[in-house]
Amino acid sequence: MKNKWKLMLGILGLFAIIAVLVQYKYTEEDRTRIDKQVIAISINGEIVREINEDDIREKNSEEFIAYVRSSGKAPKKNTYKGVQLTELLDKEDLLNLEQVNVKGADSFWVALSKEQINIKKNVYIVYEKNGEKLKDRESGGEGPYQLVIRKDPFSQYWCKYVVEVDCIYENN
């Protein structure tokens, strides 16, 4: 019985190690997007265009305060600069949009409903934090782009290293 528990714990430990290693390995495509500092915009999984920092800065950039909250730690106040997600999707038909999936290069995905992204001053793609351009993971940062949801009470649906925004449409 004791050996059975040791074996189970060993197997669980291996799965945990593999999960961590897989999570932090960029795909070649994502690594290229991080290096080029672009975000792919896709519709139902098909990439239709890429946007870069110049494209993002052309939109209505805003500076705002948001609090990063981690369990067991006091909230940390930061000033971010970026654009509302709906500003980046202005070329897409937002009326028929069912949801938006935001992907980070670390394979973390956040699914947002059309109701969530249509809340004014809530869902942003940011490129600056506290007056400095976001750095990539290798440089100790969260960028070059990060999804920030201001009304997320624990910052758990924020997405670092954003490389793709996939628009999912109804009836497709």
Helices and strands as residue ranges (DSSP letters): H 2-23, H 28-36, E 38-43, E 46-52, H 53-58, E 62-68, E 76-84, H 85-88, G 94-96, E 97-104, E 109-113, H 114-117, E 123-129, E 132-133, G 137-139, E 146-149, E 162-169
